[in-house]
Amino acid sequence: MYKLSLYLLLFIVILSSSCKSDKQSISQEHNQKTAQSNISKRTETYQIYFVSVNNLRVREDKTKSSNVIHKLKEGKIVYSNGEVSDFSENVVLRGKEFNTLYHKITFDGNSGWVYGGGIHKIYDKGEKDSFTETLQSFLTQIGNKDKTLLDRGKYILKILQQEKSGSAEWNDIMYLMAEYHLKNLTNDENFYSTLENREWSPEEYKSAAYQQYDMLSNEFANKFSSAGMKFTASEGTVGLIIDPNKMKKAIGGPFSNSMKEYIKIKLIDANTRFFSDGGISSSLNEIVDFTILVEKFLQVYPSFPRAEDLRKELEYHHSVIIHGSVNSPAYDFFSKELNPEWPVAWNRYMKNIDKGLILDRVAVRNK
């Protein structure tokens, strides 16, 4: 009787252990499938954005009157398959007015609609990404705001040197992210009191205005150079712009073909004074050639993450080619005769690019 009871007890223990093991196995299998499902949801998308404002509202539908279902922190990675609203709305974010579409996004297994002015595209290749797991960590590092302004710029360049790889797609993203954060730094009003309090000689101001200031010529300029910035000047004020060459050298490459061409455009832009004080500072042919270069880039790479920014930046170039600027009009105010440079520039533009964006502006003006 005693042995029978012992065998019975042993059988129950084994059965219980087996059931528990089966449950653990099922649970582990379920967790693995869930993890795989979440990864799949993230990597099946081909557009990657990061949130550029804090507490960005995620809504049930593509309108600002729709229910808010989530709020996302600045720097959060989100994904999209390119689904957008068929209309745009005016929304004020951080005191700046935007007019953009709504985007359907996914994040952490959730989905919803966000306003386009609150997200910034950093990847759009039409294919799966291979760096999902490390991207959020990189963005958290490069978005660190614990340091003072110039130290933050130096820190960004340091992160680029540390995180660069043999992957062109990864290096592309690093360049775009560094560009975004450095541009925010150059626009920080706290810099301008420092710049305004410095004595600028006429020669220094002129070299800054033409973006040819030797940033290694003195300790003051060198501090800004080591933070990825260079001087520019207009209307009596010295300001800051990004030095694309600093980011390019920090990463070293390789870059994709689209990024190589984009960096080429940004280098020209950072080294050329096209406009200043309401007038034209370079030759009209230089303006036309740069416009053609950017438009051809947009034709070849229409989905490039900064494509929309480039289109907006071209608006003033188009305006100048059509009718000049405030201080450099295309015609004489008194005689109303057309300056001979303008038809030459127009013919140069039309000869070198098919279906140029400038034609859309002309069509709008003629309506």
Buried (B, 14 or more C-beta within 10 A) or exposed (E): EEEEEEEEEEEEEEEEEEEEEEEEEEEEEEEEEEEEEEEEBBBEBBBBBBBBBEEBBBBEBBEBEBEEBBEBEBBBBBBBEEEBBEEBBEBEBEEEEBEBBBBBBBBEEEBBBBBBBBBBBBBBBEEEBEBBEEBEEBBEBBBEEEEEBBEBBBBBBEBBEEBBEEBBBBBBBBBBBBBBBBBEBBEEEEBBEEBEEEEBEEEBBEBBBBBEBEBEEEEEBEBBBBBBBBBBBBEEEBBBBBBBBBBBEBBEBBBBEBBBBBBBBBBBBBBBBBBBEEEBBBEBEBBBBBBBBBBBBBEEBEBBBBBEEBBEEBEEBBBBBBEBBEEBBBEEEEEEEEBEBBEEBBEBBEEBBEEBBBEEBEEEEEE
